[in-house]
Amino acid sequence: MLDNVDPFIGTAATDLPRAHGLAATWWWPKPQVGNTHPGATSPLGMVSACAYSGAYPTGYGRYTKNTEGVPEEMFERLQASGFTHFQQSGTGAIRKYYNYVRVTPMVQPLDALGEAWPLHDEVAEAGYYAATLDTGIRCELTVGTKVAVHRYTFPGHSSARVVVDLSCGGLAIEHGRTVPLRAQVESMGHGRAQGTVAMEGVPLSVYLDVDAPGWRQMLWYDRRLIDGGTRLDFDSIRHTTLRPFGMLFMGPTEPGQTIEVRLGFSLRGCDQARENLERECGTRPAFDVVRSKTRVRWGDHLDRVQVEGGTPARRTVFATALYHSLIKPCFADDESPFWPTSGPFAFDVCTMWDIYKTQLPLLAAIVPDRAAHLLESLIRVCEEEGNFPIGYRMARGADRFYRQASALAHTALADAHALGRAGLDWNWALVHMVDDLRRLYGEEFFEHGVVHPITHTLDLAYGHHCTAQVARAMNDRRLADDLDDRSRRWVNAFDPSTGLLRDSEFYEGGKWNYSFRLLHDMAARIALAGGDRAFIGMLDRFFGFDAAPVTQPGLRPQAAEMAAGYALNRFEGLNNEPDMEAPWAYHYAGRPDRTAEVVQAALTWQFGTGSGGLPGNDDSGGLSSWYVWASLGLFPIAGQNLFLINAPAFSGAVLKAGGNEFVIETSGHRETPIGVDGVDRDPSAQYVQSATLNGEPMNATHLSAATVHRGGVLHLRLGPEPSGWGREVRPPSLSDPPARTKEAR
């Protein structure tokens, strides 16, 4: 799997073959770019490193900030003014763009710092990035969990240099710069230096060890060298007073001479940054050792999902999707700057409103220890700040994306409890789950049973349901009954006359996109819509069955064009994530064959190889995790301890879940190409004809997550025509009579 990863996928504007069939009817309102970067990363590690141009939103690439249509170019060419650390992955406008501690190898005077040079001969692998600057310097980057190592190969020059800019932060877009509030820099000689910058209330410390014998090292301020100076201190920095500052290493080079720069990072001071560096870079030189260890870690993580068959293009897309799913969140154990005790600390839990559906269940399956650490970290954040964050960055402050959604951590906590995850104080977790339901929008929900934006009504009702499951399992029946009662208020969000959500404001989407969310009582939801037939009709319209192809927004789309697209009330494909669970709503109405058709169309036409291979923002791995699950023929229903079953894209797969192997076998599977394989028509879908679990017949289209995590063999017999499988036994709903809730193993 490791050798199939292509970190360049998603780094440029979407460039996919023209879709055919069902996928051609889907309309894309969001930016047509994956917003990933090809920089060096470690699985769920603290540090990343990449070429820095200042472009939106990762600091890599050519694009300026955009919110819809084809992204506009900020630069005509790929370029870099150096190499920075800490990048987002696949996000959009989250107002936190990192790119701290810029390291720039130069053969020009210091006055040229900030100039960008064209990039040539880029190479990217899991844990490694390399490119050649137009100046002739070959630049290689790798990272460990808390360190980065740079290796620069210089041409012959009388005065080469490596410049470290500690003032750098953010992007070269309007309001995109991050200015340190305070800073201190110290040069200790012998290639060693250290510094701390307070960025958005967080003290980021770095300890440097530069392997450049015979070179001079100096501090600099405002592009002027401070000869003989050993320390810089800045007590209060403003946008108007900021001047660049940092450290410089300078000396002659022979052609092909390499200089290694080792950086250890910490959120708890320079001493801990030095300890992190010594622990991971004890060998000098360290580049090849760190790169090799990170590659081994990537191989171990990626091997936890294995597939059989598939075209080379499909395997590349799948492996890269799994890779993108394991970049975030960032884990920095024992590094919390906000509480003094040791233990897990996680940040970059961004786009929680996307990742809770797909990525968090994937982490719970293949890295259960890390999934538990994430929950422990979120509980600690709740203790410190008073509520579970909807998104959590490396930043101090109350801006936690509360507008986007409510009560999302409850889904992962409920699933973890159902799986029997040890290591968490569940009594304490339940206290915070209950209290969090009363905060922000929760108080209004508690009093009136409905909240606007209306999607928060669904969130809070669902959060109450998830919390009720934990309370009931812990024998607090009174609390569980009260929570269950409030969880039924999801019905207040819907208009019975239309079967859709009530008019309201909607974050990234409209009421059609959110009306087909997979609730905890889908049986009642379908009844509200008028029954199976009416509900299926609404879904068919939403997904564009029998509709004409549409034209996607282009560069700088006009308001009228966007309004016409929104008026379609159409599935937005995987360009936008609010409705990415909607294809599986058909399961609850007894039509898993429709799910198969929608998912097949998405897997065929909406993902590809190359830098333009994603249909929209990857959103910290939320989109890529969708691709992984859809390819396996499983889809997690977060918060319900449940997986839905669909025809997989591969002939076989093994999911190493919770230390056990869950095997997905097929018979009658037909290899189908994807759009980039040159297919010029919509391949016909494959449908499940029958299923067995560990050799026993299985008529249900769902499995408990506990079953998957225990391991076993799911065998799916596939065929070219829809069958009666899954039409009678529906996935469980809250309002089911007791007999219907009997779980299919």
C-alpha positions in Angstrom: 0.0 0.0 0.0 2.8 2.4 0.9 4.3 2.4 -2.6 0.9 3.4 -4.1 0.7 6.6 -2.1 0.9 9.8 -4.2 0.9 12.9 -1.8 0.4 15.2 -4.8 -3.2 14.1 -5.3 -5.5 17.0 -4.3 -2.8 19.7 -4.4 -4.1 21.4 -7.5 -7.4 22.4 -9.1 -9.8 19.5 -9.8 -8.9 17.9 -13.1 -11.1 14.8 -13.6 -12.6 13.3 -16.8 -16.0 14.5 -17.7 -18.5 12.5 -15.8 -21.1 10.3 -17.4 -24.4 8.9 -16.2 -25.6 9.7 -12.7 -22.5 11.6 -11.6 -23.0 14.1 -14.5 -26.1 15.4 -12.8 -24.4 16.4 -9.5 -23.6 20.0 -9.0 -20.5 21.3 -7.3 -20.8 24.6 -5.4 -17.6 24.5 -3.4 -14.0 25.1 -4.4 -12.8 22.6 -7.0 -9.5 21.7 -5.3 -8.4 19.3 -2.7 -6.4 21.8 -0.7 -3.9 19.1 0.3 -0.1 19.5 0.3 2.7 17.1 -0.7 4.9 17.9 2.3 6.6 15.5 4.7 4.2 14.1 7.4 4.2 11.4 10.0 1.1 9.3 10.8 -1.0 11.5 13.1 2.3 13.3 14.1 2.7 16.7 15.5 4.9 18.2 12.7 4.7 18.6 8.9 7.2 20.3 6.6 6.6 21.6 3.1 7.7 24.2 0.5 6.2 27.6 1.3 4.8 30.0 -1.3 2.2 31.7 1.0 -0.7 30.3 -1.1 -4.1 29.3 0.3 -4.7 27.4 2.5 -1.7 25.2 3.3 1.0 27.6 2.3 2.0 25.4 -0.7 0.9 25.8 -4.3 -0.4 28.6 -6.4 -4.0 29.5 -5.4 -5.5 32.4 -3.6 -8.5 32.2 -1.2 -11.7 31.1 -2.8 -15.1 29.8 -1.7 -16.7 28.5 -4.9 -15.9 27.3 -8.4 -12.4 26.9 -10.0 -9.7 28.3 -7.7 -7.9 31.4 -8.9 -4.2 31.3 -9.3 -2.1 33.5 -7.0 1.2 32.7 -8.9 1.8 31.5 -12.4 4.3 28.8 -11.3 5.1 26.6 -8.4 7.5 28.5 -6.2 8.9 28.7 -2.7 10.5 31.3 -0.5 11.6 28.6 1.9 10.2 25.6 3.8 7.8 25.9 6.8 6.4 23.7 9.4 2.8 22.8 10.6 0.4 22.8 7.7 -3.3 22.2 7.5 -4.5 19.3 5.3 -7.4 19.8 3.0 -9.2 22.5 4.9 -10.7 25.8 3.7 -11.1 29.1 5.4 -10.5 28.2 9.0 -8.4 31.3 9.8 -5.5 29.3 11.1 -2.8 28.7 8.6 0.4 27.9 10.6 3.5 27.7 8.4 5.8 28.5 11.3 9.7 28.6 11.4 10.6 29.2 7.7 13.9 27.7 6.8 15.5 29.2 3.6 18.7 27.9 1.9 20.2 30.8 -0.1 23.2 31.9 -2.2 21.9 35.5 -2.2 22.4 38.2 0.4 20.0 38.4 3.4 18.2 41.2 1.7 16.7 38.7 -0.7 14.9 36.8 2.1 11.3 36.5 1.2 11.9 36.3 -2.5 10.3 33.2 -4.0 12.1 30.9 -6.5 10.6 28.5 -9.0 10.4 24.8 -7.9 11.7 22.0 -10.1 11.9 18.2 -9.9 9.5 17.8 -7.0 9.3 14.4 -5.4 6.9 13.4 -2.6 6.5 10.1 -0.7 4.9 9.3 2.7 7.3 11.1 5.1 9.5 12.8 2.5 9.4 15.8 0.2 12.1 17.2 -2.1 12.4 19.9 -4.7 15.2 22.0 -6.4 15.0 25.7 -6.1 15.8 27.8 -9.2 19.0 28.8 -7.4 20.3 25.2 -7.9 19.9 24.1 -4.3 18.4 20.6 -3.9 16.1 20.6 -0.8 14.9 17.5 1.0 12.6 17.3 4.0 11.5 14.6 6.4 9.8 14.6 9.8 9.5 12.5 12.9 6.7 12.8 15.4 8.0 16.0 16.9 11.0 16.9 14.7 11.8 17.9 11.2 15.1 17.4 9.4 16.1 19.3 6.3 19.0 18.4 4.0 20.2 20.9 1.5 22.7 20.2 -1.3 24.4 23.4 -2.4 26.2 24.3 -5.6 29.7 25.7 -5.1 29.6 29.2 -3.5 31.7 31.4 -1.5 29.0 32.5 0.9 26.0 30.1 1.1 23.6 30.4 3.9 20.7 28.8 5.7 18.3 31.4 7.2 15.7 30.6 9.8 12.8 33.1 10.1 11.0 32.8 13.4 8.6 35.7 12.6 6.9 33.8 9.7 3.4 32.6 10.1 0.2 32.2 8.0 -0.3 33.0 4.4 0.3 35.8 1.8 -3.4 36.5 1.6 -5.5 39.3 3.1 -5.9 38.7 6.8 -3.9 35.5 6.4 -0.7 36.5 8.3 -0.1 35.3 11.8 1.9 37.7 13.9 3.8 36.5 17.1 2.8 38.3 20.2 6.1 37.7 22.0 9.3 36.0 21.0 12.8 35.2 22.2 15.7 33.9 20.1 19.0 32.6 21.5 22.2 31.5 19.7 24.4 29.1 21.7 27.1 28.5 19.1 28.4 25.3 17.7 25.4 25.1 15.3 22.9 25.3 18.1 20.1 27.8 18.6 16.7 28.0 20.1 13.6 30.2 20.2 10.1 30.6 21.3 7.3 32.5 19.5 3.8 33.0 21.1 1.4 32.4 18.2 -2.3 32.9 18.9 -1.7 32.4 22.6 0.4 29.2 22.1 4.1 29.2 22.9 5.8 27.3 20.1 9.4 26.5 20.9 12.1 25.2 18.5 15.6 23.9 19.1 17.9 23.8 16.1 21.1 21.8 15.5 22.8 22.7 12.2 25.5 20.4 10.8 27.7 23.0 9.1 31.3 22.8 10.4 33.2 26.0 10.0 30.2 28.1 9.2 29.4 31.3 11.1 26.1 31.7 13.0 24.5 35.0 13.8 21.2 36.5 14.8 19.5 38.9 12.5 16.7 41.5 12.7 14.9 43.3 9.9 17.3 41.6 7.4 20.3 43.0 9.2 22.9 40.9 10.9 23.6 41.3 14.6 27.3 40.5 14.7 28.2 39.1 18.1 24.7 39.1 19.5 23.4 36.0 21.2 19.8 36.9 22.2 16.8 38.7 20.9 13.7 39.4 23.1 10.4 40.9 21.9 7.8 41.5 24.7 4.9 42.9 22.7 4.7 42.7 18.9 2.0 44.3 16.7 1.3 44.1 13.0 2.6 47.6 12.7 5.8 46.9 14.6 6.7 43.4 13.4 10.0 43.1 11.5 11.3 39.7 10.5 13.9 38.1 12.8 15.7 34.9 13.3 19.1 33.2 13.0 21.5 32.6 10.1 24.2 30.1 9.4 26.7 31.1 6.6 29.9 29.8 5.0 31.5 28.5 1.7 30.3 25.3 0.0 31.9 22.9 -2.4 29.7 21.7 -5.3 27.4 19.0 -3.9 28.1 19.8 -0.3 25.2 19.0 2.0 24.0 20.9 5.1 21.7 19.2 7.6 19.3 21.2 9.7 17.6 19.4 12.6 14.6 21.0 14.4 12.9 19.8 17.5 9.5 21.3 18.4 7.6 21.6 21.6 4.7 23.6 23.1 6.3 23.4 26.5 9.5 25.3 26.1 13.0 25.0 24.6 14.3 22.4 27.0 11.5 20.0 26.0 12.1 20.9 22.3 15.8 19.9 22.8 14.8 16.7 24.5 12.4 15.8 21.6 15.2 16.5 19.1 17.7 14.4 21.0 15.3 11.5 21.3 14.4 11.3 17.6 17.7 12.6 16.1 20.3 11.0 18.3 22.3 9.8 15.3 24.3 12.4 13.3 23.6 12.9 10.5 19.9 12.1 11.2 18.1 12.6 7.9 18.2 9.1 6.6 17.5 7.5 10.0 14.4 9.8 10.6 13.1 9.2 7.1 13.5 5.5 7.4 11.7 5.3 10.8 8.8 7.5 9.5 8.5 5.3 6.4 8.2 2.3 8.6 5.5 4.0 10.7 3.6 4.8 7.5 3.9 1.3 6.2 2.6 -0.1 9.5 -0.4 2.3 9.5 -1.3 1.8 5.8 -1.1 -2.0 6.0 -3.9 -1.9 8.5 -6.3 -1.8 5.5 -5.4 -4.1 2.6 -7.3 -4.6 -0.7 -7.1 -7.1 -3.5 -7.5 -6.3 -7.2 -8.4 -3.0 -8.7 -6.7 -1.1 -11.5 -3.4 0.6 -10.8 -5.2 3.9 -10.8 -7.9 2.7 -8.3 -5.2 1.3 -6.0 -3.3 4.6 -6.1 -6.4 6.6 -5.3 -7.3 4.2 -2.5 -3.8 4.2 -0.9 -3.6 7.9 -1.0 -7.0 8.3 0.5 -5.9 6.1 3.4 -2.7 8.2 3.7 -4.7 11.5 3.8 -7.0 10.0 6.4 -4.0 9.5 8.7 -2.4 12.9 8.6 -4.7 14.6 11.1 -5.4 15.1 13.9 -2.0 16.1 15.2 -1.0 14.2 18.3 1.6 15.9 20.6 1.6 13.7 23.7 2.8 15.5 26.9 2.8 18.8 25.0 -0.3 20.6 26.1 0.5 24.3 26.7 -2.8 24.7 28.6 -2.5 22.1 31.3 0.7 20.9 33.1 0.1 17.2 33.4 1.4 14.6 31.0 -0.8 12.6 28.7 -2.5 12.8 25.3 -2.9 16.2 23.6 -4.4 16.5 20.2 -4.9 19.5 17.9 -6.0 20.1 14.3 -9.3 18.5 15.0 -10.6 20.6 12.3 -13.8 20.1 10.2 -15.2 18.0 13.0 -18.6 18.4 11.3 -17.1 16.2 8.4 -14.6 13.9 10.1 -17.0 12.7 12.8 -18.9 10.8 10.2 -16.1 9.0 8.4 -12.6 9.7 9.8 -13.2 9.2 13.5 -14.7 5.8 12.9 -11.8 4.9 10.7 -9.3 5.9 13.4 -11.4 3.9 16.0 -11.0 0.8 13.8 -7.3 0.9 12.7 -5.6 3.0 15.4 -7.9 2.4 18.4 -5.3 3.6 20.9 -5.0 6.9 19.1 -8.8 7.2 18.9 -9.0 6.8 22.6 -6.3 9.3 23.2 -8.2 11.8 21.1 -11.3 11.4 23.2 -9.2 11.7 26.4 -7.7 14.9 25.0 -11.2 16.3 24.1 -12.5 15.5 27.6 -9.5 17.4 29.0 -10.3 20.4 26.7 -13.8 20.3 28.0 -12.6 20.4 31.5 -10.3 23.4 30.8 -12.6 25.4 28.5 -16.1 24.4 29.6 -17.3 22.6 26.4 -16.4 20.0 23.9 -14.8 21.8 20.9 -16.4 21.5 17.5 -12.9 22.1 16.1 -9.6 22.4 18.0 -6.5 24.1 16.6 -3.1 25.0 18.0 -4.5 28.2 19.4 -5.8 29.7 22.6 -9.3 31.1 22.6 -13.0 30.4 22.4 -13.3 30.3 18.6 -14.1 26.6 18.3 -16.3 26.7 15.1 -19.5 26.6 17.2 -21.5 27.9 14.2 -20.9 24.8 12.2 -22.4 22.2 14.4 -23.2 21.1 18.0 -22.5 18.1 20.2 -20.3 16.1 17.7 -17.8 14.6 20.2 -20.8 12.7 21.7 -20.9 10.4 18.6 -17.4 9.2 19.0 -17.7 8.9 22.8 -20.9 6.8 22.4 -19.2 4.5 19.8 -16.1 4.1 22.0 -18.3 3.2 25.0 -20.3 0.6 23.0 -17.0 -0.9 21.9 -15.9 -1.3 25.5 -12.9 1.0 25.1 -11.0 1.0 28.4 -8.8 3.8 29.6 -11.4 6.5 29.9 -13.2 7.6 33.0 -16.7 7.1 31.7 -18.4 8.6 34.8 -16.4 11.8 34.2 -17.0 11.6 30.4 -20.8 11.3 31.0 -20.7 14.3 33.2 -19.2 16.4 30.4 -21.4 14.9 27.7 -24.5 15.9 29.7 -23.3 19.4 30.6 -22.1 20.1 27.1 -25.7 19.5 25.8 -26.8 22.6 27.7 -24.2 25.0 26.4 -24.4 27.4 23.4 -27.4 26.3 21.3 -28.2 23.6 23.9 -30.0 25.9 26.3 -32.5 27.0 23.7 -33.0 23.4 22.6 -33.6 22.4 26.2 -36.2 25.1 26.6 -38.0 25.1 23.2 -37.0 21.9 21.5 -35.9 23.6 18.3 -32.8 25.7 17.4 -31.8 27.7 14.4 -29.8 27.1 12.4 -32.1 24.1 12.1 -29.2 21.7 11.6 -28.3 22.2 15.3 -31.7 20.8 16.2 -30.6 17.6 14.5 -27.2 17.7 16.1 -28.5 18.2 19.6 -31.2 15.6 19.3 -28.6 13.2 18.1 -26.2 14.2 20.9 -28.9 13.5 23.4 -29.5 10.0 21.8 -25.7 9.2 21.9 -25.5 10.4 25.5 -28.6 8.4 26.5 -26.9 5.2 25.3 -23.9 5.8 27.5 -26.1 6.7 30.5 -28.3 3.6 30.0 -25.2 1.4 29.8 -24.0 2.8 33.1 -27.4 2.1 34.7 -28.4 5.7 35.1 -31.9 5.0 33.8 -33.5 8.2 34.9 -31.0 10.3 33.0 -31.2 8.0 30.0 -35.0 8.2 29.9 -34.8 12.0 30.0 -32.2 12.2 27.3 -34.1 9.7 25.1 -37.2 11.9 25.4 -35.3 15.0 24.3 -33.6 13.0 21.5 -37.0 12.6 19.8 -37.2 16.4 19.2 -35.4 15.9 15.9 -39.0 15.9 14.5 -39.3 19.6 15.3 -36.7 20.3 12.6 -38.9 19.0 9.8 -41.9 20.3 7.9 -44.4 17.5 7.7 -46.0 19.1 4.6 -42.8 18.7 2.6 -40.9 16.0 4.4 -37.8 18.2 4.4 -36.2 20.4 7.0 -37.8 23.7 7.8 -36.5 26.9 6.2 -33.5 28.2 8.1 -29.9 29.2 7.6 -27.6 26.4 6.5 -23.9 26.1 6.8 -22.3 25.0 3.5 -25.4 23.6 1.9 -29.2 23.9 1.8 -32.1 22.1 3.4 -32.0 19.3 0.8 -28.4 18.5 1.6 -29.2 18.2 5.2 -32.6 16.6 5.0 -31.2 13.1 4.3 -28.9 12.8 7.3 -28.9 9.4 8.9 -30.7 10.0 12.1 -31.2 7.7 15.1 -34.8 7.2 14.1 -34.9 6.7 10.3 -38.1 4.7 10.5 -39.9 7.7 11.9 -38.1 10.0 9.5 -39.3 8.0 6.5 -42.8 7.9 7.9 -42.8 11.7 8.2 -41.8 11.9 4.6 -44.8 9.8 3.6 -43.4 6.3 3.7 -40.8 4.3 1.7 -42.1 5.2 -1.7 -42.3 8.9 -1.1 -38.9 8.9 0.6 -37.3 7.0 -2.2 -38.8 9.4 -4.7 -37.3 12.4 -2.8 -33.9 10.7 -2.8 -34.1 9.9 -6.5 -34.8 13.5 -7.3 -32.0 14.6 -5.0 -29.4 12.3 -6.6 -30.5 13.2 -10.1 -31.9 10.0 -11.4 -33.3 10.7 -14.9 -32.1 14.3 -14.7 -30.0 16.0 -17.4 -26.3 16.6 -17.0 -25.3 19.9 -15.4 -22.5 22.4 -16.0 -20.1 23.0 -13.1 -19.2 26.5 -11.9 -16.1 27.8 -13.5 -13.6 30.6 -12.6 -15.2 33.4 -10.7 -18.8 32.2 -11.2 -21.5 34.8 -11.3 -24.1 35.0 -8.5 -26.9 34.1 -11.0 -25.0 31.0 -12.0 -24.6 29.9 -8.4 -28.2 30.6 -7.5 -29.4 28.5 -10.5 -27.2 25.6 -9.3 -28.4 25.8 -5.7 -32.0 25.8 -7.0 -31.4 22.3 -8.4 -31.6 21.0 -4.9 -29.2 18.4 -6.0 -26.6 16.1 -4.4 -23.4 18.0 -4.4 -21.3 14.9 -4.9 -18.2 14.7 -2.9 -17.3 18.3 -3.7 -19.2 19.2 -0.5 -19.5 17.0 2.6 -22.8 17.8 4.4 -24.7 15.2 2.4 -21.9 12.6 2.0 -23.9 10.1 4.2 -27.1 10.6 2.1 -26.4 7.7 -0.4 -26.9 5.2 2.5 -30.3 6.6 3.4 -31.7 4.3 0.7 -30.8 1.4 3.0 -33.4 2.5 5.5 -36.1 2.4 2.8 -35.2 -1.0 1.6 -33.3 0.0 -1.5 -29.6 -0.8 -1.1 -29.4 -1.2 -4.8 -29.8 2.6 -5.2 -27.0 3.1 -2.7 -24.8 0.9 -4.9 -25.6 3.0 -7.9 -24.8 6.3 -6.3 -21.6 5.1 -4.6 -20.4 3.4 -7.8 -20.9 6.7 -9.7 -19.0 8.7 -7.1 -16.1 6.2 -6.9 -15.8 6.2 -10.7 -16.0 9.8 -11.6 -15.2 11.9 -8.6 -11.7 10.7 -7.7 -8.6 10.3 -9.8 -4.8 10.3 -9.9 -2.6 13.3 -10.3 -2.6 16.6 -8.5 -6.2 17.4 -9.6 -7.6 14.1 -8.4 -10.0 15.3 -5.7 -13.4 16.9 -6.3 -13.3 19.3 -3.4 -11.6 20.1 -0.1 -10.3 17.0 1.7 -11.3 18.6 5.0 -8.6 17.0 7.2 -9.2 13.6 5.8 -13.0 13.5 6.1 -13.4 13.2 2.3 -10.6 10.6 1.9 -12.0 8.5 4.8 -15.3 8.5 2.9 -13.5 7.0 -0.1 -11.8 4.3 2.1 -15.1 3.2 3.6 -17.1 3.3 0.3 -14.4 1.3 -1.4 -14.6 -1.4 1.3 -18.3 -1.6 1.0 -18.9 -0.4 4.5 -20.2 2.8 5.9 -20.1 3.8 9.6 -23.1 5.4 11.3 -21.3 7.4 13.8 -22.8 7.3 17.3 -24.9 4.2 16.6 -22.3 1.4 16.8 -23.3 0.5 13.3 -22.0 -0.2 9.8 -24.1 -0.4 6.6 -23.1 -2.8 3.9 -22.7 -2.1 0.2 -21.0 -3.6 -2.8 -17.3 -3.0 -2.5 -15.0 -1.6 -5.2 -12.4 -4.3 -4.7 -12.6 -8.1 -4.9 -11.4 -8.5 -1.4 -10.2 -6.5 1.6 -8.9 -6.9 5.1 -9.6 -4.4 7.8 -7.4 -4.7 10.8 -9.9 -3.4 13.3 -9.0 -3.2 17.0 -6.2 -5.8 16.6 -8.5 -8.3 14.8 -9.0 -8.9 11.1 -12.3 -8.3 9.5 -12.2 -9.9 6.0 -14.5 -8.8 3.2 -14.7 -11.5 0.4 -16.7 -11.4 -2.8 -17.8 -13.8 -5.5 -19.0 -12.6 -8.8 -17.0 -9.3 -8.5 -16.2 -7.6 -11.7 -13.3 -5.2 -12.0 -14.5 -1.8 -13.1 -12.3 1.1 -14.2 -12.4 4.6 -12.9 -12.6 7.7 -15.0 -8.9 8.3 -15.3 -8.5 4.8 -16.7 -10.1 6.1 -19.9 -13.6 4.8 -19.5 -16.0 6.7 -21.7 -19.2 5.6 -20.2 -20.7 5.0 -16.8 -19.8 1.5 -15.7 -22.8 -0.5 -14.6 -23.1 -0.9 -10.8 -22.7 -4.2 -9.0 -25.3 -5.3 -6.5 -25.2 -7.6 -3.4 -27.2 -10.7 -4.2 -26.7 -12.4 -0.8 -24.4 -12.3 2.1 -22.9 -14.5 4.8 -21.1 -13.6 8.0 -18.7 -16.3 9.2 -20.5 -18.7 7.0 -24.0 -18.0 8.3 -26.7 -16.4 6.0 -27.3 -12.7 6.6 -30.3 -10.9 5.2 -29.7 -7.6 7.0 -27.7 -4.7 5.4 -26.0 -3.8 8.6 -23.5 -5.0 11.1 -22.7 -3.7 14.6 -19.4 -2.0 14.9 -18.6 -4.5 17.7 -18.9 -7.3 15.1 -16.5 -5.6 12.7 -14.0 -4.9 15.5 -14.1 -8.5 16.7 -13.1 -9.7 13.3 -14.6 -12.3 11.0 -15.4 -13.0 7.4 -18.1 -11.1 5.5 -18.8 -12.8 2.1 -20.8 -10.9 -0.5 -22.1 -12.5 -3.6 -22.4 -9.8 -6.3 -24.3 -9.6 -9.5 -25.1 -7.2 -12.3 -28.8 -6.7 -11.4 -30.6 -5.5 -8.2 -31.8 -8.3 -6.0 -34.2 -8.7 -3.1 -31.3 -8.7 -0.6 -31.8 -6.0 2.1 -35.3 -5.0 1.1 -37.1 -6.4 4.1 -34.7 -6.2 7.1 -33.9 -2.6 7.7 -31.1 -1.0 9.9 -32.3 -0.3 13.4 -34.2 2.8 14.4 -35.1 4.2 17.8 -38.9 3.8 17.3 -38.6 0.2 16.1 -40.6 -2.4 18.1 -38.4 -4.6 20.2 -38.5 -7.4 17.7 -37.0 -5.3 14.9 -34.0 -4.1 17.0 -32.5 -7.6 17.0 -29.1 -6.9 15.6 -27.7 -8.9 12.7 -24.7 -10.2 14.6 
